[in-house]
């Protein structure tokens, strides 16, 4: 994968009101090759004037678009018409109701299931590190497949 990152706001106020240097990028762009040679592009922006996170999968016969904030999946066929796709309840992801810290504490205290689990978390952090390494070096970073 290859990545680029930018800081558009070099200083922000901290909790005391003092200006501090921003070290985490406001915007990250990633180009990746997924399994079976599928090309993927990710754009993460903290400066967009509206909250939008989505996943798009474009194939030969159709395209899927998933709006994360609205938890809405649509399919667009070769005729250009879009239609909603029903999301199974066990796959629904209501980002507005997700309480990361609360869920994590409950998992530690009560042994409740937590997503992502430890292995998913390790895989996620490997990707995040590869993105950071690529953005810093300007080089493509290869990730090994893991189970």
N, CA, C and O atoms as a GROMACS GRO file, in nm:
protein
  588
    1UNK      N    1   0.084  -0.117   0.000
    1UNK     CA    2   0.000   0.000   0.000
    1UNK      C    3   0.089   0.123   0.000
    1UNK      O    4   0.203   0.121   0.047
    2UNK      N    5   0.033   0.229  -0.054
    2UNK     CA    6   0.104   0.356  -0.050
    2UNK      C    7   0.009   0.460   0.009
    2UNK      O    8  -0.112   0.455  -0.012
    3UNK      N    9   0.066   0.554   0.082
    3UNK     CA   10  -0.016   0.653   0.151
    3UNK      C   11   0.048   0.790   0.147
    3UNK      O   12   0.170   0.804   0.139
    4UNK      N   13  -0.037   0.889   0.154
    4UNK     CA   14   0.006   1.026   0.170
    4UNK      C   15  -0.077   1.085   0.282
    4UNK      O   16  -0.192   1.049   0.302
    5UNK      N   17  -0.016   1.178   0.356
    5UNK     CA   18  -0.085   1.241   0.467
    5UNK      C   19  -0.053   1.390   0.467
    5UNK      O   20   0.055   1.431   0.425
    6UNK      N   21  -0.147   1.469   0.516
    6UNK     CA   22  -0.127   1.613   0.521
    6UNK      C   23  -0.186   1.669   0.650
    6UNK      O   24  -0.288   1.623   0.700
    7UNK      N   25  -0.117   1.770   0.699
    7UNK     CA   26  -0.167   1.848   0.813
    7UNK      C   27  -0.206   1.984   0.756
    7UNK      O   28  -0.120   2.061   0.714
    8UNK      N   29  -0.336   2.012   0.756
    8UNK     CA   30  -0.386   2.139   0.702
    8UNK      C   31  -0.397   2.246   0.808
    8UNK      O   32  -0.396   2.366   0.778
    9UNK      N   33  -0.408   2.203   0.933
    9UNK     CA   34  -0.419   2.296   1.045
    9UNK      C   35  -0.298   2.273   1.135
    9UNK      O   36  -0.300   2.184   1.220
   10UNK      N   37  -0.190   2.352   1.117
   10UNK     CA   38  -0.066   2.323   1.189
   10UNK      C   39  -0.071   2.343   1.340
   10UNK      O   40   0.010   2.285   1.412
   11UNK      N   41  -0.166   2.424   1.389
   11UNK     CA   42  -0.179   2.446   1.533
   11UNK      C   43  -0.326   2.443   1.573
   11UNK      O   44  -0.414   2.488   1.499
   12UNK      N   45  -0.350   2.390   1.692
   12UNK     CA   46  -0.485   2.391   1.749
   12UNK      C   47  -0.472   2.419   1.898
   12UNK      O   48  -0.367   2.401   1.959
   13UNK      N   49  -0.583   2.464   1.955
   13UNK     CA   50  -0.582   2.490   2.100
   13UNK      C   51  -0.596   2.358   2.176
   13UNK      O   52  -0.670   2.269   2.135
   14UNK      N   53  -0.523   2.347   2.285
   14UNK     CA   54  -0.536   2.230   2.371
   14UNK      C   55  -0.644   2.258   2.476
   14UNK      O   56  -0.714   2.358   2.466
   15UNK      N   57  -0.657   2.171   2.574
   15UNK     CA   58  -0.762   2.187   2.675
   15UNK      C   59  -0.746   2.311   2.760
   15UNK      O   60  -0.843   2.360   2.818
   16UNK      N   61  -0.623   2.363   2.768
   16UNK     CA   62  -0.600   2.485   2.846
   16UNK      C   63  -0.620   2.611   2.763
   16UNK      O   64  -0.615   2.722   2.817
   17UNK      N   65  -0.641   2.596   2.632
   17UNK     CA   66  -0.659   2.711   2.545
   17UNK      C   67  -0.531   2.755   2.475
   17UNK      O   68  -0.533   2.845   2.392
   18UNK      N   69  -0.420   2.691   2.509
   18UNK     CA   70  -0.292   2.724   2.446
   18UNK      C   71  -0.283   2.658   2.309
   18UNK      O   72  -0.335   2.548   2.289
   19UNK      N   73  -0.215   2.725   2.214
   19UNK     CA   74  -0.193   2.666   2.084
   19UNK      C   75  -0.080   2.564   2.092
   19UNK      O   76   0.024   2.591   2.151
   20UNK      N   77  -0.103   2.447   2.032
   20UNK     CA   78   0.000   2.342   2.028
   20UNK      C   79   0.013   2.293   1.884
   20UNK      O   80  -0.080   2.302   1.805
   21UNK      N   81   0.130   2.242   1.853
   21UNK     CA   82   0.157   2.189   1.718
   21UNK      C   83   0.074   2.062   1.695
   21UNK      O   84   0.067   1.975   1.782
   22UNK      N   85   0.013   2.053   1.577
   22UNK     CA   86  -0.062   1.934   1.539
   22UNK      C   87   0.036   1.834   1.478
   22UNK      O   88   0.113   1.870   1.388
   23UNK      N   89   0.033   1.710   1.527
   23UNK     CA   90   0.124   1.608   1.475
   23UNK      C   91   0.050   1.495   1.404
   23UNK      O   92   0.113   1.415   1.335
   24UNK      N   93  -0.080   1.487   1.421
   24UNK     CA   94  -0.160   1.383   1.357
   24UNK      C   95  -0.223   1.443   1.232
   24UNK      O   96  -0.286   1.548   1.240
   25UNK      N   97  -0.207   1.378   1.116
   25UNK     CA   98  -0.259   1.434   0.991
   25UNK      C   99  -0.409   1.459   0.995
   25UNK      O  100  -0.486   1.384   1.055
   26UNK      N  101  -0.449   1.568   0.928
   26UNK     CA  102  -0.591   1.600   0.910
   26UNK      C  103  -0.651   1.515   0.799
   26UNK      O  104  -0.771   1.490   0.798
   27UNK      N  105  -0.567   1.472   0.705
   27UNK     CA  106  -0.616   1.399   0.589
   27UNK      C  107  -0.515   1.291   0.552
   27UNK      O  108  -0.394   1.314   0.553
   28UNK      N  109  -0.568   1.173   0.519
   28UNK     CA  110  -0.484   1.060   0.478
   28UNK      C  111  -0.547   0.997   0.354
   28UNK      O  112  -0.668   0.975   0.349
   29UNK      N  113  -0.465   0.970   0.256
   29UNK     CA  114  -0.509   0.903   0.134
   29UNK      C  115  -0.427   0.776   0.117
   29UNK      O  116  -0.304   0.780   0.125
   30UNK      N  117  -0.495   0.664   0.095
   30UNK     CA  118  -0.428   0.534   0.085
   30UNK      C  119  -0.470   0.465  -0.043
   30UNK      O  120  -0.588   0.460  -0.077
   31UNK      N  121  -0.373   0.411  -0.115
   31UNK     CA  122  -0.398   0.323  -0.229
   31UNK      C  123  -0.350   0.185  -0.189
   31UNK      O  124  -0.237   0.170  -0.143
   32UNK      N  125  -0.435   0.085  -0.207
   32UNK     CA  126  -0.400  -0.050  -0.165
   32UNK      C  127  -0.447  -0.151  -0.268
   32UNK      O  128  -0.537  -0.125  -0.348
   33UNK      N  129  -0.382  -0.268  -0.265
   33UNK     CA  130  -0.426  -0.381  -0.346
   33UNK      C  131  -0.470  -0.489  -0.248
   33UNK      O  132  -0.391  -0.540  -0.170
   34UNK      N  133  -0.598  -0.522  -0.254
   34UNK     CA  134  -0.654  -0.623  -0.164
   34UNK      C  135  -0.642  -0.760  -0.227
   34UNK      O  136  -0.586  -0.774  -0.336
   35UNK      N  137  -0.694  -0.862  -0.160
   35UNK     CA  138  -0.690  -0.998  -0.212
   35UNK      C  139  -0.746  -1.006  -0.352
   35UNK      O  140  -0.836  -0.930  -0.389
   36UNK      N  141  -0.692  -1.096  -0.430
   36UNK     CA  142  -0.733  -1.117  -0.569
   36UNK      C  143  -0.711  -0.995  -0.657
   36UNK      O  144  -0.775  -0.981  -0.762
   37UNK      N  145  -0.619  -0.905  -0.615
   37UNK     CA  146  -0.583  -0.791  -0.698
   37UNK      C  147  -0.684  -0.679  -0.702
   37UNK      O  148  -0.679  -0.595  -0.792
   38UNK      N  149  -0.777  -0.675  -0.608
   38UNK     CA  150  -0.877  -0.570  -0.605
   38UNK      C  151  -0.812  -0.440  -0.557
   38UNK      O  152  -0.749  -0.436  -0.452
   39UNK      N  153  -0.829  -0.335  -0.637
   39UNK     CA  154  -0.774  -0.204  -0.601
   39UNK      C  155  -0.869  -0.133  -0.505
   39UNK      O  156  -0.991  -0.136  -0.522
   40UNK      N  157  -0.812  -0.069  -0.404
   40UNK     CA  158  -0.894   0.004  -0.307
   40UNK      C  159  -0.828   0.139  -0.279
   40UNK      O  160  -0.706   0.150  -0.276
   41UNK      N  161  -0.911   0.238  -0.260
   41UNK     CA  162  -0.864   0.370  -0.220
   41UNK      C  163  -0.942   0.415  -0.098
   41UNK      O  164  -1.064   0.400  -0.092
   42UNK      N  165  -0.870   0.469  -0.003
   42UNK     CA  166  -0.931   0.518   0.120
   42UNK      C  167  -0.895   0.665   0.135
   42UNK      O  168  -0.780   0.704   0.111
   43UNK      N  169  -0.990   0.746   0.173
   43UNK     CA  170  -0.965   0.886   0.202
   43UNK      C  171  -1.028   0.915   0.337
   43UNK      O  172  -1.149   0.903   0.355
   44UNK      N  173  -0.945   0.954   0.431
   44UNK     CA  174  -0.990   0.986   0.565
   44UNK      C  175  -0.962   1.134   0.585
   44UNK      O  176  -0.847   1.178   0.572
   45UNK      N  177  -1.065   1.210   0.616
   45UNK     CA  178  -1.047   1.354   0.630
   45UNK      C  179  -1.108   1.405   0.759
   45UNK      O  180  -1.225   1.380   0.788
   46UNK      N  181  -1.028   1.477   0.834
   46UNK     CA  182  -1.077   1.543   0.954
   46UNK      C  183  -1.110   1.688   0.928
   46UNK      O  184  -1.146   1.761   1.020
   47UNK      N  185  -1.097   1.732   0.803
   47UNK     CA  186  -1.124   1.871   0.770
   47UNK      C  187  -1.245   1.888   0.679
   47UNK      O  188  -1.281   2.001   0.645
   48UNK      N  189  -1.307   1.779   0.641
   48UNK     CA  190  -1.427   1.788   0.558
   48UNK      C  191  -1.536   1.860   0.637
   48UNK      O  192  -1.546   1.840   0.758
   49UNK      N  193  -1.616   1.943   0.572
   49UNK     CA  194  -1.717   2.020   0.645
   49UNK      C  195  -1.838   1.938   0.690
   49UNK      O  196  -1.931   1.992   0.748
   50UNK      N  197  -1.838   1.808   0.663
   50UNK     CA  198  -1.950   1.723   0.702
   50UNK      C  199  -1.895   1.586   0.737
   50UNK      O  200  -1.796   1.542   0.679
   51UNK      N  201  -1.958   1.516   0.833
   51UNK     CA  202  -1.910   1.382   0.868
   51UNK      C  203  -1.954   1.281   0.762
   51UNK      O  204  -2.074   1.260   0.742
   52UNK      N  205  -1.859   1.221   0.695
   52UNK     CA  206  -1.893   1.119   0.597
   52UNK      C  207  -1.784   1.014   0.596
   52UNK      O  208  -1.666   1.045   0.575
   53UNK      N  209  -1.823   0.893   0.617
   53UNK     CA  210  -1.734   0.781   0.601
   53UNK      C  211  -1.810   0.678   0.522
   53UNK      O  212  -1.926   0.648   0.552
   54UNK      N  213  -1.745   0.623   0.422
   54UNK     CA  214  -1.814   0.526   0.338
   54UNK      C  215  -1.716   0.424   0.285
   54UNK      O  216  -1.594   0.442   0.289
   55UNK      N  217  -1.774   0.317   0.234
   55UNK     CA  218  -1.697   0.212   0.167
   55UNK      C  219  -1.764   0.191   0.033
   55UNK      O  220  -1.886   0.177   0.025
   56UNK      N  221  -1.686   0.189  -0.072
   56UNK     CA  222  -1.738   0.166  -0.206
   56UNK      C  223  -1.666   0.048  -0.268
   56UNK      O  224  -1.543   0.039  -0.263
   57UNK      N  225  -1.741  -0.043  -0.326
   57UNK     CA  226  -1.686  -0.158  -0.396
   57UNK      C  227  -1.744  -0.155  -0.536
   57UNK      O  228  -1.865  -0.163  -0.555
   58UNK      N  229  -1.656  -0.142  -0.635
   58UNK     CA  230  -1.702  -0.129  -0.773
   58UNK      C  231  -1.656  -0.252  -0.851
   58UNK      O  232  -1.536  -0.280  -0.859
   59UNK      N  233  -1.751  -0.324  -0.907
   59UNK     CA  234  -1.722  -0.443  -0.984
   59UNK      C  235  -1.766  -0.428  -1.129
   59UNK      O  236  -1.811  -0.321  -1.170
   60UNK      N  237  -1.752  -0.535  -1.204
   60UNK     CA  238  -1.789  -0.532  -1.346
   60UNK      C  239  -1.939  -0.518  -1.368
   60UNK      O  240  -1.982  -0.455  -1.463
   61UNK      N  241  -2.018  -0.578  -1.279
   61UNK     CA  242  -2.163  -0.584  -1.300
   61UNK      C  243  -2.242  -0.491  -1.208
   61UNK      O  244  -2.358  -0.460  -1.236
   62UNK      N  245  -2.181  -0.446  -1.101
   62UNK     CA  246  -2.254  -0.362  -1.006
   62UNK      C  247  -2.154  -0.292  -0.913
   62UNK      O  248  -2.035  -0.324  -0.911
   63UNK      N  249  -2.206  -0.197  -0.839
   63UNK     CA  250  -2.127  -0.126  -0.738
   63UNK      C  251  -2.206  -0.123  -0.608
   63UNK      O  252  -2.328  -0.105  -0.608
   64UNK      N  253  -2.134  -0.141  -0.498
   64UNK     CA  254  -2.194  -0.131  -0.366
   64UNK      C  255  -2.143  -0.005  -0.300
   64UNK      O  256  -2.025   0.030  -0.312
   65UNK      N  257  -2.232   0.064  -0.229
   65UNK     CA  258  -2.194   0.184  -0.155
   65UNK      C  259  -2.249   0.170  -0.014
   65UNK      O  260  -2.369   0.151   0.005
   66UNK      N  261  -2.161   0.180   0.086
   66UNK     CA  262  -2.203   0.170   0.225
   66UNK      C  263  -2.174   0.301   0.295
   66UNK      O  264  -2.058   0.341   0.308
   67UNK      N  265  -2.278   0.369   0.341
   67UNK     CA  266  -2.267   0.493   0.417
   67UNK      C  267  -2.262   0.453   0.564
   67UNK      O  268  -2.363   0.411   0.621
   68UNK      N  269  -2.145   0.466   0.624
   68UNK     CA  270  -2.126   0.418   0.761
   68UNK      C  271  -2.213   0.493   0.860
   68UNK      O  272  -2.276   0.431   0.945
   69UNK      N  273  -2.218   0.626   0.851
   69UNK     CA  274  -2.294   0.704   0.948
   69UNK      C  275  -2.443   0.676   0.941
   69UNK      O  276  -2.512   0.677   1.043
   70UNK      N  277  -2.494   0.651   0.822
   70UNK     CA  278  -2.637   0.622   0.807
   70UNK      C  279  -2.666   0.473   0.814
   70UNK      O  280  -2.782   0.433   0.814
   71UNK      N  281  -2.560   0.389   0.819
   71UNK     CA  282  -2.574   0.243   0.818
   71UNK      C  283  -2.665   0.201   0.702
   71UNK      O  284  -2.761   0.126   0.721
   72UNK      N  285  -2.631   0.251   0.582
   72UNK     CA  286  -2.713   0.229   0.465
   72UNK      C  287  -2.627   0.170   0.352
   72UNK      O  288  -2.526   0.228   0.314
   73UNK      N  289  -2.670   0.056   0.302
   73UNK     CA  290  -2.600  -0.012   0.192
   73UNK      C  291  -2.688  -0.005   0.068
   73UNK      O  292  -2.806  -0.040   0.072
   74UNK      N  293  -2.630   0.042  -0.044
   74UNK     CA  294  -2.705   0.046  -0.170
   74UNK      C  295  -2.624  -0.023  -0.279
   74UNK      O  296  -2.501  -0.030  -0.273
   75UNK      N  297  -2.695  -0.073  -0.378
   75UNK     CA  298  -2.632  -0.136  -0.493
   75UNK      C  299  -2.676  -0.060  -0.618
   75UNK      O  300  -2.793  -0.022  -0.632
   76UNK      N  301  -2.582  -0.037  -0.708
   76UNK     CA  302  -2.612   0.029  -0.834
   76UNK      C  303  -2.575  -0.067  -0.946
   76UNK      O  304  -2.461  -0.114  -0.955
   77UNK      N  305  -2.673  -0.096  -1.031
   77UNK     CA  306  -2.652  -0.189  -1.141
   77UNK      C  307  -2.602  -0.120  -1.266
   77UNK      O  308  -2.581   0.002  -1.266
   78UNK      N  309  -2.582  -0.196  -1.372
   78UNK     CA  310  -2.531  -0.140  -1.498
   78UNK      C  311  -2.625  -0.037  -1.560
   78UNK      O  312  -2.584   0.041  -1.645
   79UNK      N  313  -2.753  -0.037  -1.518
   79UNK     CA  314  -2.848   0.061  -1.571
   79UNK      C  315  -2.838   0.196  -1.498
   79UNK      O  316  -2.906   0.292  -1.533
   80UNK      N  317  -2.750   0.202  -1.394
   80UNK     CA  318  -2.732   0.325  -1.319
   80UNK      C  319  -2.832   0.347  -1.208
   80UNK      O  320  -2.824   0.447  -1.136
   81UNK      N  321  -2.927   0.255  -1.192
   81UNK     CA  322  -3.028   0.269  -1.087
   81UNK      C  323  -2.977   0.209  -0.956
   81UNK      O  324  -2.918   0.101  -0.955
   82UNK      N  325  -3.001   0.281  -0.847
   82UNK     CA  326  -2.959   0.235  -0.715
   82UNK      C  327  -3.078   0.183  -0.636
   82UNK      O  328  -3.190   0.231  -0.652
   83UNK      N  329  -3.051   0.085  -0.552
   83UNK     CA  330  -3.154   0.028  -0.466
   83UNK      C  331  -3.092  -0.008  -0.332
   83UNK      O  332  -2.976  -0.048  -0.327
   84UNK      N  333  -3.168   0.007  -0.223
   84UNK     CA  334  -3.115  -0.032  -0.093
   84UNK      C  335  -3.096  -0.183  -0.083
   84UNK      O  336  -3.169  -0.261  -0.144
   85UNK      N  337  -2.996  -0.222  -0.006
   85UNK     CA  338  -2.970  -0.363   0.023
   85UNK      C  339  -2.995  -0.382   0.173
   85UNK      O  340  -2.941  -0.307   0.255
   86UNK      N  341  -3.076  -0.481   0.208
   86UNK     CA  342  -3.105  -0.505   0.348
   86UNK      C  343  -2.980  -0.557   0.419
   86UNK      O  344  -2.915  -0.650   0.371
   87UNK      N  345  -2.948  -0.496   0.532
   87UNK     CA  346  -2.833  -0.539   0.613
   87UNK      C  347  -2.886  -0.632   0.720
   87UNK      O  348  -2.978  -0.598   0.794
   88UNK      N  349  -2.825  -0.750   0.727
   88UNK     CA  350  -2.869  -0.847   0.828
   88UNK      C  351  -2.844  -0.789   0.968
   88UNK      O  352  -2.744  -0.721   0.989
   89UNK      N  353  -2.934  -0.814   1.062
   89UNK     CA  354  -2.917  -0.757   1.197
   89UNK      C  355  -2.782  -0.789   1.261
   89UNK      O  356  -2.726  -0.706   1.332
   90UNK      N  357  -2.730  -0.910   1.237
   90UNK     CA  358  -2.603  -0.946   1.298
   90UNK      C  359  -2.485  -0.874   1.232
   90UNK      O  360  -2.373  -0.881   1.283
   91UNK      N  361  -2.508  -0.806   1.119
   91UNK     CA  362  -2.402  -0.732   1.052
   91UNK      C  363  -2.422  -0.581   1.060
   91UNK      O  364  -2.339  -0.504   1.010
   92UNK      N  365  -2.531  -0.538   1.123
   92UNK     CA  366  -2.558  -0.394   1.135
   92UNK      C  367  -2.454  -0.330   1.224
   92UNK      O  368  -2.406  -0.390   1.320
   93UNK      N  369  -2.421  -0.206   1.192
   93UNK     CA  370  -2.318  -0.132   1.265
   93UNK      C  371  -2.369   0.008   1.287
   93UNK      O  372  -2.359   0.091   1.196
   94UNK      N  373  -2.421   0.037   1.403
   94UNK     CA  374  -2.477   0.168   1.431
   94UNK      C  375  -2.371   0.254   1.497
   94UNK      O  376  -2.355   0.252   1.619
   95UNK      N  377  -2.298   0.329   1.416
   95UNK     CA  378  -2.187   0.409   1.465
   95UNK      C  379  -2.233   0.514   1.566
   95UNK      O  380  -2.155   0.553   1.654
   96UNK      N  381  -2.356   0.559   1.556
   96UNK     CA  382  -2.406   0.660   1.650
   96UNK      C  383  -2.425   0.602   1.789
   96UNK      O  384  -2.421   0.677   1.887
   97UNK      N  385  -2.446   0.472   1.800
   97UNK     CA  386  -2.468   0.408   1.929
   97UNK      C  387  -2.344   0.338   1.984
   97UNK      O  388  -2.346   0.285   2.095
   98UNK      N  389  -2.236   0.337   1.908
   98UNK     CA  390  -2.115   0.267   1.949
   98UNK      C  391  -2.041   0.347   2.054
   98UNK      O  392  -2.008   0.463   2.031
   99UNK      N  393  -2.016   0.288   2.165
   99UNK     CA  394  -1.946   0.352   2.276
   99UNK      C  395  -1.817   0.275   2.300
   99UNK      O  396  -1.814   0.180   2.378
  100UNK      N  397  -1.711   0.316   2.233
  100UNK     CA  398  -1.586   0.242   2.232
  100UNK      C  399  -1.534   0.215   2.372
  100UNK      O  400  -1.512   0.100   2.410
  101UNK      N  401  -1.516   0.321   2.450
  101UNK     CA  402  -1.457   0.306   2.583
  101UNK      C  403  -1.548   0.224   2.675
  101UNK      O  404  -1.501   0.136   2.748
  102UNK      N  405  -1.676   0.253   2.671
  102UNK     CA  406  -1.773   0.183   2.754
  102UNK      C  407  -1.775   0.033   2.721
  102UNK      O  408  -1.774  -0.051   2.811
  103UNK      N  409  -1.776   0.002   2.592
  103UNK     CA  410  -1.776  -0.138   2.550
  103UNK      C  411  -1.648  -0.209   2.591
  103UNK      O  412  -1.652  -0.325   2.633
  104UNK      N  413  -1.535  -0.140   2.580
  104UNK     CA  414  -1.407  -0.199   2.618
  104UNK      C  415  -1.402  -0.228   2.768
  104UNK      O  416  -1.362  -0.337   2.809
  105UNK      N  417  -1.443  -0.131   2.849
  105UNK     CA  418  -1.442  -0.150   2.994
  105UNK      C  419  -1.533  -0.265   3.033
  105UNK      O  420  -1.497  -0.348   3.117
  106UNK      N  421  -1.653  -0.273   2.971
  106UNK     CA  422  -1.745  -0.385   2.999
  106UNK      C  423  -1.681  -0.518   2.961
  106UNK      O  424  -1.699  -0.617   3.032
  107UNK      N  425  -1.608  -0.522   2.852
  107UNK     CA  426  -1.541  -0.646   2.810
  107UNK      C  427  -1.436  -0.689   2.912
  107UNK      O  428  -1.424  -0.807   2.943
  108UNK      N  429  -1.361  -0.592   2.964
  108UNK     CA  430  -1.257  -0.624   3.063
  108UNK      C  431  -1.320  -0.666   3.195
  108UNK      O  432  -1.280  -0.767   3.253
  109UNK      N  433  -1.418  -0.590   3.242
  109UNK     CA  434  -1.478  -0.618   3.374
  109UNK      C  435  -1.568  -0.741   3.375
  109UNK      O  436  -1.566  -0.819   3.470
  110UNK      N  437  -1.646  -0.758   3.268
  110UNK     CA  438  -1.750  -0.861   3.268
  110UNK      C  439  -1.720  -0.976   3.173
  110UNK      O  440  -1.793  -1.075   3.170
  111UNK      N  441  -1.614  -0.964   3.095
  111UNK     CA  442  -1.583  -1.068   2.998
  111UNK      C  443  -1.677  -1.067   2.878
  111UNK      O  444  -1.687  -1.166   2.806
  112UNK      N  445  -1.746  -0.954   2.858
  112UNK     CA  446  -1.839  -0.944   2.745
  112UNK      C  447  -1.761  -0.948   2.614
  112UNK      O  448  -1.644  -0.910   2.609
  113UNK      N  449  -1.828  -0.992   2.507
  113UNK     CA  450  -1.764  -0.992   2.375
  113UNK      C  451  -1.733  -0.850   2.335
  113UNK      O  452  -1.807  -0.757   2.367
  114UNK      N  453  -1.625  -0.834   2.265
  114UNK     CA  454  -1.585  -0.701   2.221
  114UNK      C  455  -1.537  -0.710   2.077
  114UNK      O  456  -1.465  -0.802   2.038
  115UNK      N  457  -1.578  -0.613   1.999
  115UNK     CA  458  -1.532  -0.606   1.862
  115UNK      C  459  -1.468  -0.470   1.839
  115UNK      O  460  -1.529  -0.368   1.869
  116UNK      N  461  -1.347  -0.466   1.788
  116UNK     CA  462  -1.273  -0.580   1.737
  116UNK      C  463  -1.211  -0.661   1.850
  116UNK      O  464  -1.179  -0.607   1.956
  117UNK      N  465  -1.194  -0.791   1.826
  117UNK     CA  466  -1.126  -0.873   1.925
  117UNK      C  467  -0.976  -0.847   1.915
  117UNK      O  468  -0.932  -0.769   1.830
  118UNK      N  469  -0.898  -0.910   2.000
  118UNK     CA  470  -0.754  -0.883   2.006
  118UNK      C  471  -0.686  -0.906   1.872
  118UNK      O  472  -0.608  -0.821   1.826
  119UNK      N  473  -0.714  -1.019   1.807
  119UNK     CA  474  -0.649  -1.049   1.678
  119UNK      C  475  -0.686  -0.946   1.571
  119UNK      O  476  -0.601  -0.905   1.493
  120UNK      N  477  -0.815  -0.905   1.568
  120UNK     CA  478  -0.856  -0.801   1.474
  120UNK      C  479  -0.783  -0.670   1.504
  120UNK      O  480  -0.742  -0.598   1.413
  121UNK      N  481  -0.768  -0.641   1.633
  121UNK     CA  482  -0.698  -0.519   1.674
  121UNK      C  483  -0.553  -0.519   1.628
  121UNK      O  484  -0.502  -0.416   1.583
  122UNK      N  485  -0.487  -0.633   1.640
  122UNK     CA  486  -0.347  -0.643   1.594
  122UNK      C  487  -0.339  -0.622   1.444
  122UNK      O  488  -0.252  -0.550   1.395
  123UNK      N  489  -0.430  -0.685   1.368
  123UNK     CA  490  -0.431  -0.666   1.222
  123UNK      C  491  -0.456  -0.520   1.187
  123UNK      O  492  -0.390  -0.465   1.098
  124UNK      N  493  -0.550  -0.457   1.255
  124UNK     CA  494  -0.580  -0.317   1.231
  124UNK      C  495  -0.457  -0.230   1.257
  124UNK      O  496  -0.425  -0.142   1.177
  125UNK      N  497  -0.389  -0.254   1.366
  125UNK     CA  498  -0.272  -0.172   1.400
  125UNK      C  499  -0.158  -0.194   1.301
  125UNK      O  500  -0.081  -0.101   1.275
  126UNK      N  501  -0.146  -0.313   1.244
  126UNK     CA  502  -0.044  -0.338   1.141
  126UNK      C  503  -0.074  -0.252   1.017
  126UNK      O  504   0.018  -0.198   0.956
  127UNK      N  505  -0.201  -0.240   0.982
  127UNK     CA  506  -0.239  -0.158   0.867
  127UNK      C  507  -0.212  -0.010   0.898
  127UNK      O  508  -0.156   0.061   0.815
  128UNK      N  509  -0.252   0.035   1.016
  128UNK     CA  510  -0.230   0.174   1.055
  128UNK      C  511  -0.080   0.207   1.052
  128UNK      O  512  -0.040   0.314   1.004
  129UNK      N  513   0.002   0.116   1.102
  129UNK     CA  514   0.146   0.140   1.102
  129UNK      C  515   0.201   0.144   0.960
  129UNK      O  516   0.287   0.227   0.929
  130UNK      N  517   0.153   0.056   0.873
  130UNK     CA  518   0.198   0.055   0.734
  130UNK      C  519   0.159   0.186   0.664
  130UNK      O  520   0.237   0.239   0.586
  131UNK      N  521   0.039   0.237   0.692
  131UNK     CA  522  -0.003   0.365   0.635
  131UNK      C  523   0.090   0.476   0.683
  131UNK      O  524   0.136   0.556   0.603
  132UNK      N  525   0.118   0.480   0.813
  132UNK     CA  526   0.207   0.583   0.868
  132UNK      C  527   0.348   0.571   0.808
  132UNK      O  528   0.409   0.672   0.773
  133UNK      N  529   0.398   0.448   0.798
  133UNK     CA  530   0.533   0.427   0.742
  133UNK      C  531   0.539   0.472   0.597
  133UNK      O  532   0.636   0.535   0.556
  134UNK      N  533   0.436   0.439   0.518
  134UNK     CA  534   0.434   0.477   0.377
  134UNK      C  535   0.424   0.628   0.362
  134UNK      O  536   0.495   0.687   0.279
  135UNK      N  537   0.338   0.691   0.440
  135UNK     CA  538   0.321   0.836   0.431
  135UNK      C  539   0.452   0.907   0.468
  135UNK      O  540   0.487   1.008   0.407
  136UNK      N  541   0.522   0.855   0.568
  136UNK     CA  542   0.646   0.918   0.611
  136UNK      C  543   0.760   0.898   0.510
  136UNK      O  544   0.835   0.991   0.482
  137UNK      N  545   0.770   0.776   0.456
  137UNK     CA  546   0.883   0.743   0.367
  137UNK      C  547   0.857   0.776   0.220
  137UNK      O  548   0.951   0.794   0.143
  138UNK      N  549   0.730   0.783   0.182
  138UNK     CA  550   0.696   0.801   0.041
  138UNK      C  551   0.711   0.673  -0.039
  138UNK      O  552   0.703   0.676  -0.162
  139UNK      N  553   0.731   0.562   0.029
  139UNK     CA  554   0.750   0.433  -0.036
  139UNK      C  555   0.627   0.345  -0.017
  139UNK      O  556   0.548   0.365   0.075
  140UNK      N  557   0.611   0.247  -0.107
  140UNK     CA  558   0.506   0.147  -0.093
  140UNK      C  559   0.546   0.049   0.017
  140UNK      O  560   0.661   0.007   0.024
  141UNK      N  561   0.451   0.012   0.101
  141UNK     CA  562   0.475  -0.082   0.210
  141UNK      C  563   0.392  -0.207   0.184
  141UNK      O  564   0.272  -0.198   0.160
  142UNK      N  565   0.455  -0.322   0.187
  142UNK     CA  566   0.386  -0.450   0.165
  142UNK      C  567   0.347  -0.509   0.302
  142UNK      O  568   0.427  -0.508   0.395
  143UNK      N  569   0.226  -0.558   0.310
  143UNK     CA  570   0.179  -0.628   0.430
  143UNK      C  571   0.165  -0.776   0.399
  143UNK      O  572   0.112  -0.813   0.294
  144UNK      N  573   0.212  -0.859   0.489
  144UNK     CA  574   0.195  -1.004   0.472
  144UNK      C  575   0.054  -1.044   0.512
  144UNK      O  576  -0.005  -0.984   0.601
  145UNK      N  577   0.000  -1.144   0.445
  145UNK     CA  578  -0.131  -1.199   0.481
  145UNK      C  579  -0.117  -1.270   0.616
  145UNK      O  580  -0.018  -1.340   0.640
  146UNK      N  581  -0.218  -1.252   0.702
  146UNK     CA  582  -0.220  -1.323   0.831
  146UNK      C  583  -0.359  -1.382   0.850
  146UNK      O  584  -0.455  -1.337   0.788
  147UNK      N  585  -0.367  -1.481   0.934
  147UNK     CA  586  -0.498  -1.541   0.967
  147UNK      C  587  -0.561  -1.470   1.081
  147UNK      O  588  -0.671  -1.506   1.123
   0.00000   0.00000   0.00000
